[in-house]
Every structure is written in structure tokens, then in C-alpha cells.
């Protein structure tokens, strides 16, 4: 009786503790729900809500993982680059083992973004590849598209233009399916730039025919189409068409890449002074790719001006820059990350296939053992039945013999009595 009462007290205390824990976590969960609902529309408000949650109040691995992932999302959407895993680590530890496909995808994506901020493109690509492997089972189409675009930027750094194009086309279709028109335009124009780089006009024309109606519906996307239209016009249009385009838009406020393209365009139509004027507006040393592009354009201008010695000296510098860039690229695993990832996936599949074969063999042996045992049992049972039947038959025969003997004996006694009685009479 006392033991039963003691058990009831323990159970009651456990229920009270559980309810108290739930009550403590309820306000935190409500705040996280609110932050998640505001994430895409008001990311600054979402970040403020998350930062106002005391970290000491976050209890449990699952809640800590959700908070970590939401805060990483908020930082990224507010364009706050982070280079450490201090915030995201609880999500990595929990979701990559126990998370749903969507939670794993989000964790891989923000893990990759942090690696990108660190300059570790190899690890970033691996994270994006892991995320992309989940595309058949995830429901978060927006983040899957973001993952494809982020992976595409790494392909571009490797000069893998076909992969860059395909990633952006796939992302654009995902964006279009969920009504994200601006992102759709941006991805299609990225793919258009890729086709221009590949000197492939026919698919570039097809993408232009897609982009123009989209921009008419979403005028804010014109800024992306303009950059792509500039490179397209330089590559494929006639001299008169190119000059008309450049003169029309030369007074716009241009980005660095657009300024370089204007210089290249004016050089192509023979207006070298204007080309040099555009080149003088930018500082080429901010990135390797910008420096290489700047050098190519300036070499072309100097050659057309007949300044061959200056062009030769700059070409030597360009060759050295290009060699350093290629050596740096080759020293990384980034160029071979796709093949490496495919080999890892194939290896996992081979291991899984091997395990399936082993299990099939073991199951076959087990089934065969059961079958042999069953057959042995049936044979033993039949033999036992036969022996018992033989014994029963023998006993029955013995009983019948005994009955016959007894009958004979009785008949003999009756006969004796009969003759004895007859003699006495």
C-alpha cells in the first residue's frame, strides 16, 4: 500500500515538472513562431524578436536547434555576414541527424553560406551539394532555389558555365512556380549571361523572350535584365545597334561590372577614348576576376590605339595574374567537388547494395534453415506416427490373438463341461 502511494507521488511530481517545463517554453516557442512568420516580409523585426529571447531561457536540444536556425536565417536576410558557426552549431548538431528534409536543407544552406563568408569555397560547395541531394523530398522550394543559385556562383568561379546556366534555369523555374517573380528574373538573366559567355545565341534569344514579359509584369526586375541585355548586345548585335544602345544608356549610374562592359562595348565599335574614360572610373584591384576582366579590356584598347609596348607589358601582368588565379583554383578541391561528391554517393550506394545483398543472403540462409528444420520436423513427425501406428497395430494384433485364444479356451471349457455333464447323465 505504501509503495503504491509512493509511486503515485513520483508520477504526480513528474507531471508537474513536465507542465512547468512546457509553461516555461511556451512564450519562447510563441516568439520563435512570430519571428518565423515575419522572416520573409520583415526580417529586421524577426531578428529583433530573436535577439530579445534570453539565451539562458532556451532549454532542450530541439528548441536550441530551432532558435539557432531561425537566427542564422535572420542574420542572412538582414545581409549580416557571419564567419563563425557559434549561432548555427546547435542546428548542425541536431538537425543533420534528426531533422526533417526541410530542416536539413536549411541547415546545409546556411552552413554553406557561412563557409562562403569564410572564403572556404570547397566546404561551401559540399554543403550545397548535400542540400541539393534532398531536392526530391523537400517542400521548401524557395530555399532549394536559393541553394541552386548559391551553388551556381561557385560554378561560375570555376568557369563551369554550363553547370552555372543549368542551376540558374532550374532555380528560375522553382521561383516562378511559387510566384517569386524578381528572383525568377534574376536567375533567368544569370543563365542568359552564361549563354552569352558560351557564345550561344539561340538559347540566349529564348531566355530573352522569357525575361522581357516577366519584366513587364515585375518592373523592379529591369535592373537585372539591363545588365544581361548589355552583355548580349555587345556580343551579338551589329556595330550600329551597339553604338545606339551604349549612347542611350551611357549617362546612367552604372555598377562596376556594367562600367567594364561599357568600356568593352565602346572599344569594340572603335571609340577607344570613351572606352578608356569608362575604365578610369573603376578600381580594378578589388577582386581577381575584376582585375582579369579589366586587364583584358585595356589590352584590347591599347592594341587598337597602336600602343603595343604598353599592351605587351600589361599582357605579361595579365598572364601572371591568370596563372596565379588558376593555380589557386587548382589547389582547391572545388574543381573536382562534383565528381568527388558523386563518388561518395556512389560509394554509399555500393555499400547499401552490398548490405542489401548480405541481408538477402542471410535472410535466404535463415529461410533455408527454417525450411530444412520444418522438413526435418515433418519427417520426424511422420516417422514417429509410423512407429506409433506400427506399435498400435502390433498391440491390436496381440489383443486380437489373446481374444482368439481366450475364445478358444472358453469354447474348450464349454465343450468339456458338456461332455462331462453328458457322461454323468
N, C-alpha and C positions, 0 to 999 in steps of 0.2 A: 504493500500500500504506500509506504514512504517513498519507495523507488519510483512508483508511478507519479506521485506528486512532484518529485524532483525533476522527472523528465518533462512534465508539463511546464514547470517554471523555466527550464532551459529553453524549451521551444518558444515560450512567450517572450523571453528576453531576446532571442534571435529575431523574431518577427518585429519587435520594437526597434531593434538596431537596424534592420533592413529598411523599415519605414522611415526611420530618421535619416538614413543614408540617402534614400530616394528624395526626401524632402530637401536635403541639402543640395542635391544635384539638380533638382527641378528648375530653379532660377537660372543656373548656368546653361542647362540644355535649352531653355527658352531664349536666352541671349544668343546662343550659337545658332538656333533656328532663325532668329531675326537677322543675324549677320549674313547667313547663307542666302536668305531671301533678297537681301539688298546687294549681294555680291556683284551681280552683273549690271545693275542700274545705278547704284550709289556705292561704289567700292570704298570711297573715303569714309562714309558712315559705317560701313561694315567693319573697316579696320578700327575705327574709334570704339565701336561696341566691343570688339575682341580685346583691345588693349585695356579696356576698363574692367575686364574679368580678372580678379586676382589669381595669379598662377597657383598660389597656395591652396586655393579652393578647388582646384581641378584634381579629382581623385579617380583612380582607375585607369588602366591602360587604354581602354577603348575610347573613353571620353578625352583623355590626353591626346590620343591619335587624331581624333576629330578636330580638336582645337588646333593642333599643330598644322593640319592640312588646311583648315579654313584660314588661319593666319598667313600661311605661305601664299595661298591664293590671293588674299587681300593685299599683301605686300607687292606681289607681281602685278596685280591690276592697278595699283597706285604708282606703278613704274619705280618702285623702290627695289633696286637690285641688291640682293644679298649673296654673299660669297661663302657663307658657312651653313652648316646643317643644324645649328643649335635649335632653330624653330621646327624644322621638318623632321628631325630624327625620330621622335615618338611615332609619327605616322609611318616612317620607313620600317621601324621595328615591328609595328603591329599589323599594318595593312598588307605589306608584301607577303605575310604568312597567312593572315586570317581574313583579309579584306575581300569584299565583293570585286568583280571585274572592274566596275567603275572606280571604286576606291583605289585599286591597284593602278589603274591608268592615270588617275590624278596624281598619285604619289610618284610614279615614274616620270610624269611630265615635269612636275616641279623639281624633282631631283635632277633631271636633265637641264632645266633652266639654271639651277644653281651651278652645276658643272660648267655651263656656258659662261656664266658670270666669272667663274674662276679661270676661264681660258682653257679648261680641260675638255677639248672637243671630243677626244676619244671616249671618255666616260659619258659625256652628254649623248653621243650617238648611241652608245649601248643602252642607255636609259630609254631613249626614244624608240629604239628597235624593240625593246621589251614591251613598251606600251603598245606599239603597233601590232605586236603579236596577238593582242587581245581584241582586235577590231571586230572579230566575228561574234563576240559575246558581250560587248559593252553596249550601253544605251546612251551614254553621253557623247552624242555626235559632235557637239561643239568642241569639246576638249580633244576628241580624236582628230578633228580637222586642225586644231592648233598644233597637235603633235606632228602631224604630217608637214605642216608649214615649217615648224622649227627644225625638223629633220631635213627639209629641203634646203634650208640656209646652209647646213653643213655640207650637203651635196654640192652646192654652188662653190663653196670654198675649195672643194676637191676637183673642180672642173667636171663633175659628173652631171652634165647639163640635162641629159635625157631623164635621169632619175629626179632631178630638180623639177623638170617640167611635169612629169607624171605625178609626183607628190602634190604639186600645186593644183593640177586639174582635179585630182581625187578630192582634195580639200575643198576646192571651189564647189564641187557637186554636193558635198556634205553641207557646206554653208548655205547653198541655195535651197536645199531640202528643208532646212529649219528656219528659213526666212532671214538669214543674216546677209543682206544684200551688199553692204560695204565690204565685209570680209570676202564675199564671193568675188566681187570686182577685183579686189587686191590680189587674190590668188590667181584669177584668170590672167591678170596683167603680168604677174610674175611668170606664168607659163608662156605668155606672149613674148616677154623678154628672152626667155630661154630659146624659143624658136628663132628669134632674130639672131641670137648668138650662133645657133646652128645653121644659119643661112637657109632656113626652110620656110619659104614664103607661103606656101599653100595652107599649112595648118595655122600659121600666123594670121592669115586672112580670115580663116574660120573663127579664130578666137576674137578677132576684131569685130566680126559680125555678131558675136555673142555679147561683147562688152558694151558696145555703143547703146543698144536698147536698155541694158542694165543701168548705165549711167544716166540715161534719160529718166528712168524711174527713181534713181538714187543720185541726185546731183552732187552730193558730197563725195562720191567716188570718182569725180572728174580729175582730182589731183593725182590719182594713181594711173588713170588712163592717159593723162597728158605725158607723163614720163615715158610710158611704153610707146605711145604714138610718136614721140620724138625719136626714139631709137629705131622704130620701124621706118619712119620717113627717111632718116639718114641712110638706112641700109637698102631700102627697096625703091625709093622714089627717084624721079628724074631730077636733074640739076635745077630746073626752073621751079618744080614743086617744092624741093628742099629749100631753095632760097626764099620763096614766098612764105613758107612755114616759119623759118628762122627769123625773118624780118618782122613777121607779125607778132611773134611772142618774145622778142629779144629783150624787151623792157620789163618783163615780168620778174618778180622776185623768185630766183631760182635756187634749188638745192645744189649742193656740191656736185652730185652726180649729173644733174641737168646742166650745170655750168660746163663741166667737162665735155658733155655731149654737144653743147652748142659750139664749143671750140672745135670739136672734131667735125661737126657739120660745116662750119664756115671754112675750115681747111679743105674739106672735100670739094667745095664749089670754087676754091681758089682765092678766097678772101682771107689771106693769111694775117693781115693786121688785126682784123676783127677777131680772128681765132686767138691770136696772142693776147688781145685785150681781155678775152674771157678767161684765158689761162692765168692771167696776172691777178685775178680776183680770188684765187683759192690758194690754200697752203697744202702742198701735195704730201707732206710728211706725216699725216695723221694716221694712215694705215698702209699696210703693204700693197693691198690691191689698188688703192687710190694712187699711190706712188707709181706703180707699174703702169696704170692707165694714163696718168699724167705724162710719164716719160714717152710712151708710145705716140701720144698725140703731138707732143712737142718735137719729137724726132721727125715726124711726118711734115710738120710745118717748116722746120729748119731745112729739110731736104728740098721742099718746094721753093724756098727762098734762095736756094743755092748755097746755103751756109753748111757745106758738107763737113768741114772740120768740127764745128760745134755739134753737128748731128752725130758724127762718129764718136766724139768724146761722151756724149750723152748716151749713145747706144752701148758703149762699154759699161757705163754705170748701170744702165738698164739690165744688161746681161748679168752683171754681178748681183743685182737685186733679185732678178728672176731665179738665179741659181740658188741664192740663199733661201728664197721662199719655197722652192721645190724641195731643197734639202730638208727644210723644216717640216714640210708636208710629208715627205717620205720617212722621216724619223719617227713620225707618229703612226699609230695603228689605224688612224681614221680612214685612210685609203682602202684598207682591207677589212674594215669593220663589218661590212655587209656579208662578205664571204665567211669571215670568222664566225659571225652570228649564225649564218646558215649552217656552217659545220657543227656548231654547238647544238643547234636544233636537230640536225640530222643525227648527231651522236645521241642526244636524248631519245629520239625516236627509235634508234637502233637498240638502245638499252631497253626501252619499253617493249619493243618487238621481241628482244631476247627474253625479257622477263615473261612476256606472254607465252612464248614457246616453252619456257621452263615450266610455267604453271600448267600449260596444256599437257606437257609430258607427265608432270606429277599427278594431275587430275586423271590422265589416262591410266597411269600405274595404279592409282587409288581405285579407279573404277574396275580395272582388270583384277586387282586384288579382291575387291568385293565380289566380282563375278566368279572368280576361282573359288572363293570361300563359299559362295552360295551354291555352286555346283558340287563342291565337296560335301556341303551340308545336305544337299538333296541326295547325293549318292549314299552318304552315311545313313540318312533317314530311310532311304529305300532298302538298304542292306539290313537295317535294324528291323524294319517292317517285315522283310522276308524271313529273317531269323525268328521273329516273334510268331509269324504265320506258321513257319515250319514247326516251332515248338507247340503251338496251339493244335496243329494238325496231328502231331505225334501224341499229344495228351488226349486229343479227341479219339484217335485210333486206339490208344491204350484203354480209354474208358469204354469204348465200344467192345474191345476184346474182353475186358473184365465183365461187361454186361452179358456178352455171349456166354462166357464161362459160367457166370452166375446163373444164367437162364438154363444152361445145360445141367448144372449141378441141381437146380431146383427140379427140373424135369426128371432127372435121375432119381431124386429123393421121392418124388411123387410116384414114379414107376415102382420103386422098391416098396413103398407103403401099400400100393395097390396089390402087388403080388403077395406081400406079407399078409394083408387082410384076406386075400383070396385063399391063401393056404390055411389060415385059421378057420375059415368057414368050411 
